[in-house]
């Protein structure tokens, strides 16, 4: 379990349930390029995520940029149980 989930539940009564996440190619805006030490317009990966609570209300918005030359992605996928056959 992510350590922040108990805090969200106990302090804010927020139960994360679903999220939409998009990872796409993007050109570096000037400020992002400077932060990542690449030229403006350089190819980056842009991640955007919107997370929803148990009531379907959004509570988290994330926009991150990553250098393509130092990026790794690890995804753990959990599949539901097969239905009775």
PyMOL Python script that loads the backbone (N, CA, C, O; Angstrom):
from pymol import cmd

cmd.read_pdbstr("""\
ATOM      1  N   UNK A   1       0.847  -1.183   0.000  1.00  0.00           N
ATOM      2  CA  UNK A   1       0.000   0.000   0.000  1.00  0.00           C
ATOM      3  C   UNK A   1       0.888   1.240   0.000  1.00  0.00           C
ATOM      4  O   UNK A   1       1.921   1.269   0.669  1.00  0.00           O
ATOM      5  N   UNK A   2       0.494   2.242  -0.735  1.00  0.00           N
ATOM      6  CA  UNK A   2       1.226   3.499  -0.782  1.00  0.00           C
ATOM      7  C   UNK A   2       1.096   4.179   0.583  1.00  0.00           C
ATOM      8  O   UNK A   2      -0.017   4.303   1.094  1.00  0.00           O
ATOM      9  N   UNK A   3       2.216   4.627   1.192  1.00  0.00           N
ATOM     10  CA  UNK A   3       2.164   5.206   2.537  1.00  0.00           C
ATOM     11  C   UNK A   3       1.195   6.368   2.686  1.00  0.00           C
ATOM     12  O   UNK A   3       0.642   6.556   3.770  1.00  0.00           O
ATOM     13  N   UNK A   4       0.967   7.152   1.643  1.00  0.00           N
ATOM     14  CA  UNK A   4       0.101   8.324   1.775  1.00  0.00           C
ATOM     15  C   UNK A   4      -1.385   7.972   1.820  1.00  0.00           C
ATOM     16  O   UNK A   4      -2.191   8.803   2.238  1.00  0.00           O
ATOM     17  N   UNK A   5      -1.769   6.769   1.402  1.00  0.00           N
ATOM     18  CA  UNK A   5      -3.191   6.413   1.371  1.00  0.00           C
ATOM     19  C   UNK A   5      -3.805   6.413   2.771  1.00  0.00           C
ATOM     20  O   UNK A   5      -4.897   6.958   2.933  1.00  0.00           O
ATOM     21  N   UNK A   6      -3.159   5.825   3.805  1.00  0.00           N
ATOM     22  CA  UNK A   6      -3.754   5.931   5.149  1.00  0.00           C
ATOM     23  C   UNK A   6      -3.915   7.379   5.612  1.00  0.00           C
ATOM     24  O   UNK A   6      -4.883   7.698   6.302  1.00  0.00           O
ATOM     25  N   UNK A   7      -2.991   8.249   5.248  1.00  0.00           N
ATOM     26  CA  UNK A   7      -3.089   9.661   5.622  1.00  0.00           C
ATOM     27  C   UNK A   7      -4.269  10.310   4.904  1.00  0.00           C
ATOM     28  O   UNK A   7      -5.025  11.067   5.514  1.00  0.00           O
ATOM     29  N   UNK A   8      -4.432  10.019   3.621  1.00  0.00           N
ATOM     30  CA  UNK A   8      -5.569  10.569   2.880  1.00  0.00           C
ATOM     31  C   UNK A   8      -6.886  10.121   3.514  1.00  0.00           C
ATOM     32  O   UNK A   8      -7.820  10.910   3.653  1.00  0.00           O
ATOM     33  N   UNK A   9      -6.947   8.856   3.891  1.00  0.00           N
ATOM     34  CA  UNK A   9      -8.182   8.332   4.494  1.00  0.00           C
ATOM     35  C   UNK A   9      -8.437   8.923   5.871  1.00  0.00           C
ATOM     36  O   UNK A   9      -9.532   9.418   6.138  1.00  0.00           O
ATOM     37  N   UNK A  10      -7.438   8.880   6.751  1.00  0.00           N
ATOM     38  CA  UNK A  10      -7.659   9.307   8.136  1.00  0.00           C
ATOM     39  C   UNK A  10      -7.758  10.815   8.293  1.00  0.00           C
ATOM     40  O   UNK A  10      -8.552  11.293   9.104  1.00  0.00           O
ATOM     41  N   UNK A  11      -6.980  11.572   7.546  1.00  0.00           N
ATOM     42  CA  UNK A  11      -6.971  13.029   7.725  1.00  0.00           C
ATOM     43  C   UNK A  11      -7.959  13.769   6.827  1.00  0.00           C
ATOM     44  O   UNK A  11      -8.446  14.839   7.191  1.00  0.00           O
ATOM     45  N   UNK A  12      -8.258  13.202   5.650  1.00  0.00           N
ATOM     46  CA  UNK A  12      -9.070  13.946   4.679  1.00  0.00           C
ATOM     47  C   UNK A  12     -10.287  13.165   4.177  1.00  0.00           C
ATOM     48  O   UNK A  12     -11.046  13.673   3.352  1.00  0.00           O
ATOM     49  N   UNK A  13     -10.480  11.947   4.661  1.00  0.00           N
ATOM     50  CA  UNK A  13     -11.598  11.091   4.237  1.00  0.00           C
ATOM     51  C   UNK A  13     -11.627  10.910   2.717  1.00  0.00           C
ATOM     52  O   UNK A  13     -12.694  10.910   2.102  1.00  0.00           O
ATOM     53  N   UNK A  14     -10.439  10.757   2.119  1.00  0.00           N
ATOM     54  CA  UNK A  14     -10.311  10.538   0.676  1.00  0.00           C
ATOM     55  C   UNK A  14      -9.853   9.103   0.450  1.00  0.00           C
ATOM     56  O   UNK A  14      -8.839   8.666   0.992  1.00  0.00           O
ATOM     57  N   UNK A  15     -10.617   8.381  -0.359  1.00  0.00           N
ATOM     58  CA  UNK A  15     -10.256   7.010  -0.711  1.00  0.00           C
ATOM     59  C   UNK A  15     -10.002   6.976  -2.216  1.00  0.00           C
ATOM     60  O   UNK A  15     -10.947   7.023  -3.003  1.00  0.00           O
ATOM     61  N   UNK A  16      -8.729   6.896  -2.626  1.00  0.00           N
ATOM     62  CA  UNK A  16      -8.424   6.836  -4.050  1.00  0.00           C
ATOM     63  C   UNK A  16      -8.983   5.552  -4.656  1.00  0.00           C
ATOM     64  O   UNK A  16      -8.847   4.473  -4.078  1.00  0.00           O
ATOM     65  N   UNK A  17      -9.615   5.675  -5.830  1.00  0.00           N
ATOM     66  CA  UNK A  17     -10.177   4.480  -6.450  1.00  0.00           C
ATOM     67  C   UNK A  17      -9.706   4.281  -7.890  1.00  0.00           C
ATOM     68  O   UNK A  17      -9.378   3.158  -8.273  1.00  0.00           O
ATOM     69  N   UNK A  18      -9.666   5.330  -8.686  1.00  0.00           N
ATOM     70  CA  UNK A  18      -9.264   5.199 -10.082  1.00  0.00           C
ATOM     71  C   UNK A  18      -8.415   6.395 -10.494  1.00  0.00           C
ATOM     72  O   UNK A  18      -8.404   7.437  -9.840  1.00  0.00           O
ATOM     73  N   UNK A  19      -7.705   6.206 -11.603  1.00  0.00           N
ATOM     74  CA  UNK A  19      -6.905   7.298 -12.146  1.00  0.00           C
ATOM     75  C   UNK A  19      -6.783   7.127 -13.650  1.00  0.00           C
ATOM     76  O   UNK A  19      -6.781   6.008 -14.162  1.00  0.00           O
ATOM     77  N   UNK A  20      -6.682   8.241 -14.345  1.00  0.00           N
ATOM     78  CA  UNK A  20      -6.366   8.266 -15.775  1.00  0.00           C
ATOM     79  C   UNK A  20      -4.943   8.769 -15.889  1.00  0.00           C
ATOM     80  O   UNK A  20      -4.599   9.802 -15.315  1.00  0.00           O
ATOM     81  N   UNK A  21      -4.111   8.045 -16.626  1.00  0.00           N
ATOM     82  CA  UNK A  21      -2.723   8.462 -16.777  1.00  0.00           C
ATOM     83  C   UNK A  21      -2.336   8.353 -18.242  1.00  0.00           C
ATOM     84  O   UNK A  21      -2.629   7.357 -18.903  1.00  0.00           O
ATOM     85  N   UNK A  22      -1.675   9.390 -18.741  1.00  0.00           N
ATOM     86  CA  UNK A  22      -1.230   9.433 -20.126  1.00  0.00           C
ATOM     87  C   UNK A  22       0.267   9.733 -20.127  1.00  0.00           C
ATOM     88  O   UNK A  22       0.725  10.655 -19.452  1.00  0.00           O
ATOM     89  N   UNK A  23       1.022   8.945 -20.891  1.00  0.00           N
ATOM     90  CA  UNK A  23       2.445   9.183 -21.098  1.00  0.00           C
ATOM     91  C   UNK A  23       2.626   9.429 -22.576  1.00  0.00           C
ATOM     92  O   UNK A  23       2.259   8.588 -23.397  1.00  0.00           O
ATOM     93  N   UNK A  24       3.195  10.587 -22.932  1.00  0.00           N
ATOM     94  CA  UNK A  24       3.311  10.957 -24.336  1.00  0.00           C
ATOM     95  C   UNK A  24       4.589  11.731 -24.600  1.00  0.00           C
ATOM     96  O   UNK A  24       5.207  12.276 -23.686  1.00  0.00           O
ATOM     97  N   UNK A  25       4.968  11.767 -25.860  1.00  0.00           N
ATOM     98  CA  UNK A  25       6.115  12.571 -26.278  1.00  0.00           C
ATOM     99  C   UNK A  25       5.718  14.041 -26.245  1.00  0.00           C
ATOM    100  O   UNK A  25       4.574  14.393 -26.532  1.00  0.00           O
ATOM    101  N   UNK A  26       6.678  14.896 -25.892  1.00  0.00           N
ATOM    102  CA  UNK A  26       6.422  16.339 -25.846  1.00  0.00           C
ATOM    103  C   UNK A  26       7.726  17.082 -26.098  1.00  0.00           C
ATOM    104  O   UNK A  26       8.814  16.548 -25.880  1.00  0.00           O
ATOM    105  N   UNK A  27       7.601  18.311 -26.555  1.00  0.00           N
ATOM    106  CA  UNK A  27       8.759  19.196 -26.718  1.00  0.00           C
ATOM    107  C   UNK A  27       8.940  19.980 -25.422  1.00  0.00           C
ATOM    108  O   UNK A  27       7.964  20.442 -24.832  1.00  0.00           O
ATOM    109  N   UNK A  28      10.168  20.128 -24.985  1.00  0.00           N
ATOM    110  CA  UNK A  28      10.468  20.805 -23.723  1.00  0.00           C
ATOM    111  C   UNK A  28      10.125  22.279 -23.779  1.00  0.00           C
ATOM    112  O   UNK A  28      10.685  23.007 -24.598  1.00  0.00           O
ATOM    113  N   UNK A  29       9.204  22.745 -22.918  1.00  0.00           N
ATOM    114  CA  UNK A  29       9.026  24.184 -22.766  1.00  0.00           C
ATOM    115  C   UNK A  29      10.300  24.776 -22.165  1.00  0.00           C
ATOM    116  O   UNK A  29      11.085  24.052 -21.553  1.00  0.00           O
ATOM    117  N   UNK A  30      10.512  26.067 -22.331  1.00  0.00           N
ATOM    118  CA  UNK A  30      11.744  26.709 -21.874  1.00  0.00           C
ATOM    119  C   UNK A  30      12.081  26.466 -20.418  1.00  0.00           C
ATOM    120  O   UNK A  30      13.213  26.099 -20.103  1.00  0.00           O
ATOM    121  N   UNK A  31      11.104  26.666 -19.501  1.00  0.00           N
ATOM    122  CA  UNK A  31      11.378  26.502 -18.078  1.00  0.00           C
ATOM    123  C   UNK A  31      11.665  25.053 -17.720  1.00  0.00           C
ATOM    124  O   UNK A  31      12.521  24.781 -16.878  1.00  0.00           O
ATOM    125  N   UNK A  32      10.964  24.126 -18.344  1.00  0.00           N
ATOM    126  CA  UNK A  32      11.192  22.702 -18.093  1.00  0.00           C
ATOM    127  C   UNK A  32      12.547  22.291 -18.654  1.00  0.00           C
ATOM    128  O   UNK A  32      13.287  21.547 -18.011  1.00  0.00           O
ATOM    129  N   UNK A  33      12.870  22.768 -19.841  1.00  0.00           N
ATOM    130  CA  UNK A  33      14.168  22.474 -20.436  1.00  0.00           C
ATOM    131  C   UNK A  33      15.314  22.916 -19.544  1.00  0.00           C
ATOM    132  O   UNK A  33      16.288  22.185 -19.362  1.00  0.00           O
ATOM    133  N   UNK A  34      15.196  24.119 -18.985  1.00  0.00           N
ATOM    134  CA  UNK A  34      16.241  24.603 -18.075  1.00  0.00           C
ATOM    135  C   UNK A  34      16.342  23.711 -16.836  1.00  0.00           C
ATOM    136  O   UNK A  34      17.443  23.377 -16.400  1.00  0.00           O
ATOM    137  N   UNK A  35      15.211  23.330 -16.277  1.00  0.00           N
ATOM    138  CA  UNK A  35      15.218  22.478 -15.081  1.00  0.00           C
ATOM    139  C   UNK A  35      15.836  21.113 -15.347  1.00  0.00           C
ATOM    140  O   UNK A  35      16.529  20.557 -14.496  1.00  0.00           O
ATOM    141  N   UNK A  36      15.576  20.578 -16.539  1.00  0.00           N
ATOM    142  CA  UNK A  36      16.096  19.251 -16.883  1.00  0.00           C
ATOM    143  C   UNK A  36      17.434  19.311 -17.612  1.00  0.00           C
ATOM    144  O   UNK A  36      17.993  18.280 -17.988  1.00  0.00           O
ATOM    145  N   UNK A  37      17.942  20.526 -17.808  1.00  0.00           N
ATOM    146  CA  UNK A  37      19.230  20.758 -18.471  1.00  0.00           C
ATOM    147  C   UNK A  37      19.246  20.208 -19.898  1.00  0.00           C
ATOM    148  O   UNK A  37      20.185  19.533 -20.320  1.00  0.00           O
ATOM    149  N   UNK A  38      18.159  20.525 -20.628  1.00  0.00           N
ATOM    150  CA  UNK A  38      18.087  20.224 -22.058  1.00  0.00           C
ATOM    151  C   UNK A  38      17.653  21.497 -22.769  1.00  0.00           C
ATOM    152  O   UNK A  38      17.144  22.421 -22.135  1.00  0.00           O
ATOM    153  N   UNK A  39      17.849  21.550 -24.063  1.00  0.00           N
ATOM    154  CA  UNK A  39      17.456  22.728 -24.830  1.00  0.00           C
ATOM    155  C   UNK A  39      15.935  22.820 -24.948  1.00  0.00           C
ATOM    156  O   UNK A  39      15.238  21.805 -24.958  1.00  0.00           O
ATOM    157  N   UNK A  40      15.439  24.036 -25.037  1.00  0.00           N
ATOM    158  CA  UNK A  40      14.023  24.242 -25.299  1.00  0.00           C
ATOM    159  C   UNK A  40      13.671  23.519 -26.597  1.00  0.00           C
ATOM    160  O   UNK A  40      14.402  23.616 -27.583  1.00  0.00           O
ATOM    161  N   UNK A  41      12.574  22.808 -26.595  1.00  0.00           N
ATOM    162  CA  UNK A  41      12.134  22.059 -27.768  1.00  0.00           C
ATOM    163  C   UNK A  41      12.680  20.642 -27.833  1.00  0.00           C
ATOM    164  O   UNK A  41      12.283  19.874 -28.710  1.00  0.00           O
ATOM    165  N   UNK A  42      13.586  20.273 -26.919  1.00  0.00           N
ATOM    166  CA  UNK A  42      14.129  18.910 -26.897  1.00  0.00           C
ATOM    167  C   UNK A  42      13.004  17.910 -26.629  1.00  0.00           C
ATOM    168  O   UNK A  42      12.016  18.234 -25.970  1.00  0.00           O
ATOM    169  N   UNK A  43      13.165  16.708 -27.142  1.00  0.00           N
ATOM    170  CA  UNK A  43      12.160  15.662 -26.944  1.00  0.00           C
ATOM    171  C   UNK A  43      12.174  15.173 -25.499  1.00  0.00           C
ATOM    172  O   UNK A  43      13.220  14.808 -24.962  1.00  0.00           O
ATOM    173  N   UNK A  44      11.004  15.171 -24.887  1.00  0.00           N
ATOM    174  CA  UNK A  44      10.816  14.686 -23.522  1.00  0.00           C
ATOM    175  C   UNK A  44       9.634  13.731 -23.493  1.00  0.00           C
ATOM    176  O   UNK A  44       8.909  13.587 -24.478  1.00  0.00           O
ATOM    177  N   UNK A  45       9.451  13.085 -22.356  1.00  0.00           N
ATOM    178  CA  UNK A  45       8.237  12.336 -22.078  1.00  0.00           C
ATOM    179  C   UNK A  45       7.425  13.146 -21.083  1.00  0.00           C
ATOM    180  O   UNK A  45       7.959  13.639 -20.089  1.00  0.00           O
ATOM    181  N   UNK A  46       6.142  13.281 -21.350  1.00  0.00           N
ATOM    182  CA  UNK A  46       5.248  14.036 -20.460  1.00  0.00           C
ATOM    183  C   UNK A  46       4.204  13.084 -19.898  1.00  0.00           C
ATOM    184  O   UNK A  46       3.508  12.400 -20.648  1.00  0.00           O
ATOM    185  N   UNK A  47       4.098  13.045 -18.576  1.00  0.00           N
ATOM    186  CA  UNK A  47       3.110  12.224 -17.905  1.00  0.00           C
ATOM    187  C   UNK A  47       2.053  13.143 -17.302  1.00  0.00           C
ATOM    188  O   UNK A  47       2.375  14.128 -16.638  1.00  0.00           O
ATOM    189  N   UNK A  48       0.798  12.810 -17.540  1.00  0.00           N
ATOM    190  CA  UNK A  48      -0.317  13.542 -16.952  1.00  0.00           C
ATOM    191  C   UNK A  48      -1.229  12.521 -16.270  1.00  0.00           C
ATOM    192  O   UNK A  48      -1.589  11.508 -16.868  1.00  0.00           O
ATOM    193  N   UNK A  49      -1.602  12.796 -15.005  1.00  0.00           N
ATOM    194  CA  UNK A  49      -2.473  11.866 -14.279  1.00  0.00           C
ATOM    195  C   UNK A  49      -3.541  12.650 -13.532  1.00  0.00           C
ATOM    196  O   UNK A  49      -3.273  13.703 -12.955  1.00  0.00           O
ATOM    197  N   UNK A  50      -4.758  12.114 -13.555  1.00  0.00           N
ATOM    198  CA  UNK A  50      -5.875  12.654 -12.789  1.00  0.00           C
ATOM    199  C   UNK A  50      -6.430  11.504 -11.956  1.00  0.00           C
ATOM    200  O   UNK A  50      -6.851  10.484 -12.502  1.00  0.00           O
ATOM    201  N   UNK A  51      -6.429  11.669 -10.623  1.00  0.00           N
ATOM    202  CA  UNK A  51      -6.851  10.616  -9.707  1.00  0.00           C
ATOM    203  C   UNK A  51      -8.192  10.984  -9.081  1.00  0.00           C
ATOM    204  O   UNK A  51      -8.436  12.134  -8.717  1.00  0.00           O
ATOM    205  N   UNK A  52      -9.054   9.975  -8.966  1.00  0.00           N
ATOM    206  CA  UNK A  52     -10.416  10.176  -8.460  1.00  0.00           C
ATOM    207  C   UNK A  52     -10.629   9.418  -7.150  1.00  0.00           C
ATOM    208  O   UNK A  52     -10.000   8.390  -6.900  1.00  0.00           O
ATOM    209  N   UNK A  53     -11.532   9.948  -6.321  1.00  0.00           N
ATOM    210  CA  UNK A  53     -11.856   9.288  -5.056  1.00  0.00           C
ATOM    211  C   UNK A  53     -13.059   8.359  -5.242  1.00  0.00           C
ATOM    212  O   UNK A  53     -13.551   8.176  -6.355  1.00  0.00           O
ATOM    213  N   UNK A  54     -13.518   7.782  -4.138  1.00  0.00           N
ATOM    214  CA  UNK A  54     -14.614   6.813  -4.177  1.00  0.00           C
ATOM    215  C   UNK A  54     -15.933   7.429  -4.638  1.00  0.00           C
ATOM    216  O   UNK A  54     -16.849   6.705  -5.025  1.00  0.00           O
ATOM    217  N   UNK A  55     -16.039   8.755  -4.601  1.00  0.00           N
ATOM    218  CA  UNK A  55     -17.253   9.443  -5.053  1.00  0.00           C
ATOM    219  C   UNK A  55     -17.141   9.912  -6.506  1.00  0.00           C
ATOM    220  O   UNK A  55     -18.045  10.570  -7.022  1.00  0.00           O
ATOM    221  N   UNK A  56     -16.034   9.573  -7.159  1.00  0.00           N
ATOM    222  CA  UNK A  56     -15.826   9.987  -8.540  1.00  0.00           C
ATOM    223  C   UNK A  56     -15.311  11.409  -8.678  1.00  0.00           C
ATOM    224  O   UNK A  56     -15.279  11.959  -9.779  1.00  0.00           O
ATOM    225  N   UNK A  57     -14.907  12.004  -7.562  1.00  0.00           N
ATOM    226  CA  UNK A  57     -14.399  13.377  -7.580  1.00  0.00           C
ATOM    227  C   UNK A  57     -12.879  13.370  -7.775  1.00  0.00           C
ATOM    228  O   UNK A  57     -12.181  12.589  -7.128  1.00  0.00           O
ATOM    229  N   UNK A  58     -12.364  14.225  -8.653  1.00  0.00           N
ATOM    230  CA  UNK A  58     -10.912  14.305  -8.809  1.00  0.00           C
ATOM    231  C   UNK A  58     -10.290  14.991  -7.591  1.00  0.00           C
ATOM    232  O   UNK A  58     -10.840  15.963  -7.074  1.00  0.00           O
ATOM    233  N   UNK A  59      -9.141  14.482  -7.137  1.00  0.00           N
ATOM    234  CA  UNK A  59      -8.462  15.120  -6.011  1.00  0.00           C
ATOM    235  C   UNK A  59      -6.966  15.304  -6.251  1.00  0.00           C
ATOM    236  O   UNK A  59      -6.294  15.971  -5.465  1.00  0.00           O
ATOM    237  N   UNK A  60      -6.439  14.724  -7.324  1.00  0.00           N
ATOM    238  CA  UNK A  60      -5.014  14.870  -7.594  1.00  0.00           C
ATOM    239  C   UNK A  60      -4.806  15.070  -9.091  1.00  0.00           C
ATOM    240  O   UNK A  60      -5.375  14.352  -9.913  1.00  0.00           O
ATOM    241  N   UNK A  61      -3.989  16.048  -9.427  1.00  0.00           N
ATOM    242  CA  UNK A  61      -3.584  16.271 -10.818  1.00  0.00           C
ATOM    243  C   UNK A  61      -2.063  16.328 -10.834  1.00  0.00           C
ATOM    244  O   UNK A  61      -1.453  17.088 -10.083  1.00  0.00           O
ATOM    245  N   UNK A  62      -1.460  15.520 -11.692  1.00  0.00           N
ATOM    246  CA  UNK A  62      -0.003  15.465 -11.792  1.00  0.00           C
ATOM    247  C   UNK A  62       0.400  15.709 -13.236  1.00  0.00           C
ATOM    248  O   UNK A  62      -0.177  15.131 -14.157  1.00  0.00           O
ATOM    249  N   UNK A  63       1.389  16.566 -13.428  1.00  0.00           N
ATOM    250  CA  UNK A  63       2.010  16.740 -14.748  1.00  0.00           C
ATOM    251  C   UNK A  63       3.506  16.726 -14.523  1.00  0.00           C
ATOM    252  O   UNK A  63       4.051  17.581 -13.824  1.00  0.00           O
ATOM    253  N   UNK A  64       4.170  15.743 -15.123  1.00  0.00           N
ATOM    254  CA  UNK A  64       5.613  15.579 -14.953  1.00  0.00           C
ATOM    255  C   UNK A  64       6.275  15.461 -16.311  1.00  0.00           C
ATOM    256  O   UNK A  64       5.684  14.950 -17.262  1.00  0.00           O
ATOM    257  N   UNK A  65       7.504  15.937 -16.391  1.00  0.00           N
ATOM    258  CA  UNK A  65       8.311  15.800 -17.606  1.00  0.00           C
ATOM    259  C   UNK A  65       9.544  14.979 -17.274  1.00  0.00           C
ATOM    260  O   UNK A  65      10.126  15.124 -16.199  1.00  0.00           O
ATOM    261  N   UNK A  66       9.941  14.110 -18.209  1.00  0.00           N
ATOM    262  CA  UNK A  66      11.097  13.246 -18.018  1.00  0.00           C
ATOM    263  C   UNK A  66      12.000  13.312 -19.236  1.00  0.00           C
ATOM    264  O   UNK A  66      11.534  13.381 -20.374  1.00  0.00           O
ATOM    265  N   UNK A  67      13.294  13.290 -18.978  1.00  0.00           N
ATOM    266  CA  UNK A  67      14.266  13.190 -20.066  1.00  0.00           C
ATOM    267  C   UNK A  67      14.206  11.768 -20.619  1.00  0.00           C
ATOM    268  O   UNK A  67      14.179  10.798 -19.861  1.00  0.00           O
ATOM    269  N   UNK A  68      14.187  11.656 -21.922  1.00  0.00           N
ATOM    270  CA  UNK A  68      14.145  10.338 -22.543  1.00  0.00           C
ATOM    271  C   UNK A  68      15.421   9.546 -22.359  1.00  0.00           C
ATOM    272  O   UNK A  68      15.399   8.317 -22.424  1.00  0.00           O
ATOM    273  N   UNK A  69      16.549  10.235 -22.128  1.00  0.00           N
ATOM    274  CA  UNK A  69      17.825   9.535 -21.994  1.00  0.00           C
ATOM    275  C   UNK A  69      18.072   9.019 -20.571  1.00  0.00           C
ATOM    276  O   UNK A  69      19.100   8.396 -20.308  1.00  0.00           O
ATOM    277  N   UNK A  70      17.137   9.276 -19.661  1.00  0.00           N
ATOM    278  CA  UNK A  70      17.308   8.770 -18.300  1.00  0.00           C
ATOM    279  C   UNK A  70      15.953   8.416 -17.689  1.00  0.00           C
ATOM    280  O   UNK A  70      15.655   8.766 -16.547  1.00  0.00           O
ATOM    281  N   UNK A  71      15.158   7.727 -18.463  1.00  0.00           N
ATOM    282  CA  UNK A  71      13.798   7.391 -18.036  1.00  0.00           C
ATOM    283  C   UNK A  71      13.628   5.888 -17.986  1.00  0.00           C
ATOM    284  O   UNK A  71      14.055   5.176 -18.895  1.00  0.00           O
ATOM    285  N   UNK A  72      13.003   5.407 -16.923  1.00  0.00           N
ATOM    286  CA  UNK A  72      12.631   3.994 -16.814  1.00  0.00           C
ATOM    287  C   UNK A  72      11.236   3.940 -16.219  1.00  0.00           C
ATOM    288  O   UNK A  72      10.898   4.724 -15.333  1.00  0.00           O
ATOM    289  N   UNK A  73      10.437   3.021 -16.705  1.00  0.00           N
ATOM    290  CA  UNK A  73       9.083   2.880 -16.187  1.00  0.00           C
ATOM    291  C   UNK A  73       8.889   1.451 -15.704  1.00  0.00           C
ATOM    292  O   UNK A  73       9.210   0.496 -16.412  1.00  0.00           O
ATOM    293  N   UNK A  74       8.362   1.314 -14.492  1.00  0.00           N
ATOM    294  CA  UNK A  74       7.996   0.013 -13.959  1.00  0.00           C
ATOM    295  C   UNK A  74       6.523   0.075 -13.620  1.00  0.00           C
ATOM    296  O   UNK A  74       6.082   0.992 -12.927  1.00  0.00           O
ATOM    297  N   UNK A  75       5.758  -0.886 -14.099  1.00  0.00           N
ATOM    298  CA  UNK A  75       4.328  -0.924 -13.851  1.00  0.00           C
ATOM    299  C   UNK A  75       3.977  -2.295 -13.303  1.00  0.00           C
ATOM    300  O   UNK A  75       4.315  -3.312 -13.908  1.00  0.00           O
ATOM    301  N   UNK A  76       3.304  -2.329 -12.165  1.00  0.00           N
ATOM    302  CA  UNK A  76       2.777  -3.567 -11.620  1.00  0.00           C
ATOM    303  C   UNK A  76       1.292  -3.633 -11.969  1.00  0.00           C
ATOM    304  O   UNK A  76       0.529  -2.724 -11.642  1.00  0.00           O
ATOM    305  N   UNK A  77       0.901  -4.685 -12.616  1.00  0.00           N
ATOM    306  CA  UNK A  77      -0.486  -4.848 -13.031  1.00  0.00           C
ATOM    307  C   UNK A  77      -1.118  -5.987 -12.239  1.00  0.00           C
ATOM    308  O   UNK A  77      -0.534  -7.063 -12.111  1.00  0.00           O
ATOM    309  N   UNK A  78      -2.307  -5.744 -11.714  1.00  0.00           N
ATOM    310  CA  UNK A  78      -3.053  -6.771 -11.002  1.00  0.00           C
ATOM    311  C   UNK A  78      -4.343  -7.005 -11.764  1.00  0.00           C
ATOM    312  O   UNK A  78      -5.123  -6.079 -11.990  1.00  0.00           O
ATOM    313  N   UNK A  79      -4.556  -8.237 -12.151  1.00  0.00           N
ATOM    314  CA  UNK A  79      -5.759  -8.581 -12.900  1.00  0.00           C
ATOM    315  C   UNK A  79      -6.776  -9.189 -11.956  1.00  0.00           C
ATOM    316  O   UNK A  79      -6.421  -9.851 -10.980  1.00  0.00           O
ATOM    317  N   UNK A  80      -8.053  -8.958 -12.258  1.00  0.00           N
ATOM    318  CA  UNK A  80      -9.116  -9.529 -11.432  1.00  0.00           C
ATOM    319  C   UNK A  80      -9.178 -11.030 -11.591  1.00  0.00           C
ATOM    320  O   UNK A  80      -8.576 -11.598 -12.502  1.00  0.00           O
ATOM    321  N   UNK A  81      -9.914 -11.669 -10.692  1.00  0.00           N
ATOM    322  CA  UNK A  81     -10.095 -13.117 -10.750  1.00  0.00           C
ATOM    323  C   UNK A  81     -10.952 -13.481 -11.958  1.00  0.00           C
ATOM    324  O   UNK A  81     -11.863 -12.735 -12.319  1.00  0.00           O
ATOM    325  N   UNK A  82     -10.667 -14.622 -12.585  1.00  0.00           N
ATOM    326  CA  UNK A  82     -11.516 -15.045 -13.699  1.00  0.00           C
ATOM    327  C   UNK A  82     -12.918 -15.341 -13.221  1.00  0.00           C
ATOM    328  O   UNK A  82     -13.101 -15.857 -12.118  1.00  0.00           O
ATOM    329  N   UNK A  83     -13.913 -15.022 -14.035  1.00  0.00           N
ATOM    330  CA  UNK A  83     -15.300 -15.294 -13.681  1.00  0.00           C
ATOM    331  C   UNK A  83     -15.540 -16.804 -13.733  1.00  0.00           C
ATOM    332  O   UNK A  83     -14.803 -17.549 -14.379  1.00  0.00           O
ATOM    333  N   UNK A  84     -16.570 -17.219 -13.049  1.00  0.00           N
ATOM    334  CA  UNK A  84     -16.900 -18.650 -13.075  1.00  0.00           C
ATOM    335  C   UNK A  84     -17.105 -19.096 -14.507  1.00  0.00           C
ATOM    336  O   UNK A  84     -17.768 -18.422 -15.297  1.00  0.00           O
ATOM    337  N   UNK A  85     -16.533 -20.230 -14.826  1.00  0.00           N
ATOM    338  CA  UNK A  85     -16.608 -20.705 -16.204  1.00  0.00           C
ATOM    339  C   UNK A  85     -17.601 -21.811 -16.352  1.00  0.00           C
ATOM    340  O   UNK A  85     -17.790 -22.329 -17.452  1.00  0.00           O
TER     341      UNK A  85
END
""", "prot")
cmd.dss("prot")
cmd.show_as("cartoon", "prot")
cmd.util.cbc("prot")
cmd.orient("prot")
